[in-house]
């Protein structure tokens, strides 16, 4: 997986795309283990400061629909965190989607193991946006099965792009966060694409899924790290010159201009 991880790191640094048509089949990840090998090479090559993780495709219903065998995690680079009223260059987010999420913030160091499930009362919760992205030539990726595309996504920084941290949700444990309505006003057109039912994952479930994925890896969350908890909305495919206002009912707005 050295070639894939190295080429993805080079694509990140130089704003290029990786053409998978140029890869032999044995260079494409076919398991989660191989995807993580490529991902770790990607991180080692870039050597960027990280401030936590994100995890996507947590809902079993979503995994079943997409043909995935588990969630899609990736680290958060400090340099990719933006303010909740920001402008983003379209060229910096190739093949991007906007996902409305919640994010835990860790107020001290925590080992990632089963005991972390009992520390929810010590964690802060924020509104957040995950702007996913892809360093692949999309037509070269789409020829693979959905499962292989998921492995390729893990290898590619968990489809990472930009992160926006919004408002802290005060006393979040007393808020019915799964019932919070989320609206997107896109170029003055209002939509309400928030998930309901089994697709609407409580962030506590996302934390447990993350722990289950990494509890044997001797990892930690550092004080100040975040965990983005997966999309609460149908992802929106971002376009050039979009003006987007995301409203979390009674929890504030996040504004994004794409140029």
LINWO-V179739 format. One record per pair of residues at least 4 apart in sequence whose ideal C-beta (glycine too) atoms are under 7 Angstrom apart, sorted by the first residue. I is the first residue (numbers start at 0). J is the second residue. D is the distance in Angstrom with one decimal. If there is no record, write none. Layout:
i	j	d
I	J	D
I	J	D
//
This chain:
i	j	d
0	4	5.7
0	28	6.2
0	33	5.5
0	36	4.1
0	37	3.8
0	40	6.3
1	5	5.9
1	40	5.8
2	6	5.9
2	26	5.3
3	7	6.3
3	26	6.0
3	37	4.4
3	154	5.7
4	8	6.4
4	37	4.1
4	38	6.8
4	40	2.8
4	41	4.4
4	44	6.7
4	154	6.7
5	9	6.4
5	40	6.1
5	44	5.9
6	10	6.3
6	17	4.9
7	11	6.5
7	17	6.0
7	41	5.0
7	134	5.3
7	154	6.5
7	155	5.4
8	12	6.5
8	41	5.0
8	44	3.6
8	45	5.1
9	13	5.9
9	15	6.8
10	15	4.5
10	16	6.0
10	17	5.2
10	134	4.0
11	45	6.3
11	134	6.2
14	90	6.7
16	93	6.6
16	134	6.0
16	135	6.2
16	136	4.9
17	134	5.5
17	135	5.2
17	136	6.8
18	136	4.6
18	139	5.1
19	27	7.0
19	135	6.2
19	136	7.0
19	139	4.0
19	140	5.8
20	139	4.7
22	26	4.5
22	27	5.9
27	147	6.6
28	33	3.8
28	34	4.3
28	37	5.8
28	150	4.1
28	151	6.6
28	154	5.7
29	33	6.0
29	147	6.8
29	150	6.9
31	35	6.3
31	68	6.9
31	69	6.5
31	150	6.8
32	36	6.6
33	37	6.7
33	150	6.8
34	38	6.2
34	150	4.0
34	153	4.0
34	154	4.9
35	39	6.1
35	153	6.8
36	40	6.7
37	41	6.4
37	154	3.8
38	42	6.6
38	153	5.8
38	154	5.3
39	43	6.2
40	44	6.2
41	45	6.5
41	154	6.9
41	156	6.4
42	74	6.5
47	76	4.8
47	78	6.7
48	77	4.5
49	74	4.5
49	75	6.1
49	76	6.0
49	77	6.7
50	75	5.3
50	77	4.7
50	80	6.8
50	223	6.6
50	224	5.5
50	225	6.2
51	75	4.7
51	220	6.6
51	224	3.6
51	225	3.8
51	226	5.6
52	72	5.8
52	73	6.8
52	74	5.5
52	75	6.3
52	209	6.8
52	226	5.5
53	72	6.8
53	73	5.7
53	75	6.0
53	129	5.8
53	157	6.2
53	159	6.9
53	227	3.6
54	70	5.1
54	72	4.7
54	205	5.7
54	208	6.4
54	209	5.0
54	226	6.9
54	227	6.9
54	228	6.7
54	229	5.9
55	70	6.4
55	71	4.4
55	157	6.9
55	229	5.2
55	230	6.5
56	61	5.3
56	62	5.7
56	65	6.5
56	67	5.4
56	70	5.2
56	71	4.8
57	70	5.1
57	200	4.8
57	204	6.5
57	205	4.9
57	208	4.9
57	229	4.3
58	62	6.8
58	197	6.2
58	198	5.1
58	200	5.0
59	63	6.2
60	64	6.4
60	197	4.7
60	198	5.5
61	65	6.0
61	198	6.1
62	67	4.3
62	69	6.9
65	145	5.5
66	144	6.9
66	145	3.7
66	146	5.3
67	146	6.6
67	149	4.8
68	146	6.3
69	212	6.9
70	208	5.4
70	212	6.4
71	149	6.1
71	152	5.5
71	153	5.7
71	157	5.5
71	158	6.6
72	153	7.0
72	157	5.2
72	209	6.7
72	212	6.3
73	156	4.8
73	157	1.8
73	158	6.7
73	159	4.6
75	79	6.8
75	80	6.9
75	162	5.5
75	225	6.1
79	160	7.0
79	161	5.1
79	162	5.5
80	162	4.9
80	164	6.3
81	85	4.3
81	161	5.7
81	162	6.9
81	163	4.9
83	163	5.7
83	165	4.7
83	253	4.5
84	254	4.6
85	163	6.6
85	255	6.0
86	256	4.4
86	258	5.8
87	91	6.4
87	92	6.2
87	161	6.1
87	255	6.3
87	257	5.4
88	258	6.0
89	239	4.7
89	257	5.4
89	258	6.7
92	130	5.7
92	132	4.8
92	160	4.8
92	161	6.2
92	237	6.6
93	132	5.7
93	133	6.1
93	134	6.9
94	132	6.3
94	133	4.0
94	137	5.6
95	130	5.5
95	131	6.1
95	132	4.8
95	160	5.5
95	237	4.6
96	131	4.8
96	234	3.8
96	235	6.3
96	236	5.6
96	237	6.7
97	128	6.3
97	130	5.6
97	234	6.6
97	235	4.5
97	237	5.6
97	243	6.7
98	128	7.0
98	129	4.5
98	131	6.5
98	230	3.7
98	232	6.4
98	234	5.1
99	128	6.2
99	181	5.0
99	230	6.6
99	231	5.0
99	232	4.4
99	245	5.7
100	127	4.7
100	128	6.8
100	129	5.4
100	227	5.1
100	228	5.7
100	229	6.2
100	230	5.9
100	231	6.0
101	124	5.7
101	125	6.9
101	126	6.6
101	127	6.2
101	176	6.7
101	202	4.5
101	228	4.9
102	125	4.7
102	127	3.8
102	164	6.1
102	225	4.8
102	226	6.5
102	227	4.8
102	228	6.5
103	122	4.9
103	124	5.9
103	202	6.3
103	206	6.3
103	225	6.6
103	226	4.5
103	228	6.7
104	122	6.7
104	123	4.3
104	125	6.3
104	225	5.5
105	109	5.6
105	122	6.4
105	220	4.4
105	222	6.3
105	224	4.9
106	121	6.1
106	123	6.4
106	222	6.5
107	222	5.0
108	219	5.8
108	220	6.9
108	221	5.6
108	222	5.4
109	115	5.3
109	118	6.4
109	219	6.3
109	220	4.7
110	219	5.3
111	115	6.2
111	210	5.9
111	213	5.2
111	214	6.1
111	218	4.6
111	219	6.2
111	220	6.4
112	210	6.8
112	214	4.9
113	210	6.6
113	214	6.4
115	210	5.7
116	207	5.9
116	210	6.5
118	122	6.4
119	203	6.3
120	172	7.0
123	167	5.8
124	168	4.7
124	171	4.0
124	202	6.5
125	164	5.4
125	165	5.8
125	166	6.5
125	167	5.2
125	168	6.5
126	165	3.5
126	166	5.5
126	168	6.8
126	247	4.8
126	250	5.5
126	251	6.6
126	253	6.8
127	162	6.9
127	163	6.3
127	164	5.4
127	165	5.9
127	227	5.6
128	163	4.0
128	245	6.4
128	253	5.6
129	162	6.2
129	227	5.4
130	160	4.5
130	161	4.2
130	237	7.0
131	158	4.3
131	159	7.0
131	160	5.4
132	158	6.6
132	159	6.7
132	160	3.1
133	137	6.8
133	155	6.1
133	158	6.1
134	155	5.4
135	139	6.3
135	140	4.3
135	151	6.7
135	155	6.6
137	141	6.0
140	148	5.9
140	151	6.0
143	147	3.9
143	148	5.3
143	151	6.9
144	148	6.9
145	149	6.6
146	150	6.9
147	151	6.3
148	152	6.3
149	153	6.7
150	154	6.5
151	155	6.2
152	157	6.7
152	158	4.6
153	157	5.9
162	227	6.7
163	253	5.7
164	225	6.8
165	251	6.1
165	253	4.9
166	250	5.8
166	251	4.1
168	174	6.0
168	176	7.0
168	250	6.0
170	174	6.7
171	176	6.3
177	199	5.5
177	201	5.5
179	247	5.8
179	248	5.1
179	250	6.5
180	191	7.0
180	193	6.2
180	248	4.3
181	193	4.2
181	231	5.9
181	232	5.7
181	245	6.8
181	246	7.0
181	247	5.7
182	189	6.1
182	190	6.9
182	191	5.3
182	246	4.8
183	190	4.9
183	192	6.5
183	235	6.4
183	243	6.4
183	245	5.6
184	188	6.9
184	189	5.2
184	244	4.3
185	190	6.5
185	235	6.9
185	241	6.2
185	243	5.4
186	241	6.3
186	242	5.6
192	232	4.8
192	233	4.1
193	231	5.7
193	232	5.1
194	198	4.0
194	199	4.3
194	231	5.8
194	232	6.3
195	199	5.4
199	231	6.3
200	204	5.2
200	205	5.7
200	228	7.0
200	229	5.3
202	206	6.4
202	228	4.0
203	207	6.7
204	208	6.4
205	209	6.4
205	228	3.6
205	229	5.1
206	210	6.4
206	226	6.4
207	211	6.3
208	212	6.5
209	213	6.4
209	226	6.2
210	214	5.2
213	218	5.3
220	224	4.5
230	234	6.1
237	241	5.7
237	257	5.9
239	257	6.3
240	257	6.2
240	258	7.0
241	257	4.3
242	256	5.5
243	255	4.4
244	252	5.7
244	254	5.3
245	252	6.5
245	253	4.5
246	252	5.2
247	251	6.2
//
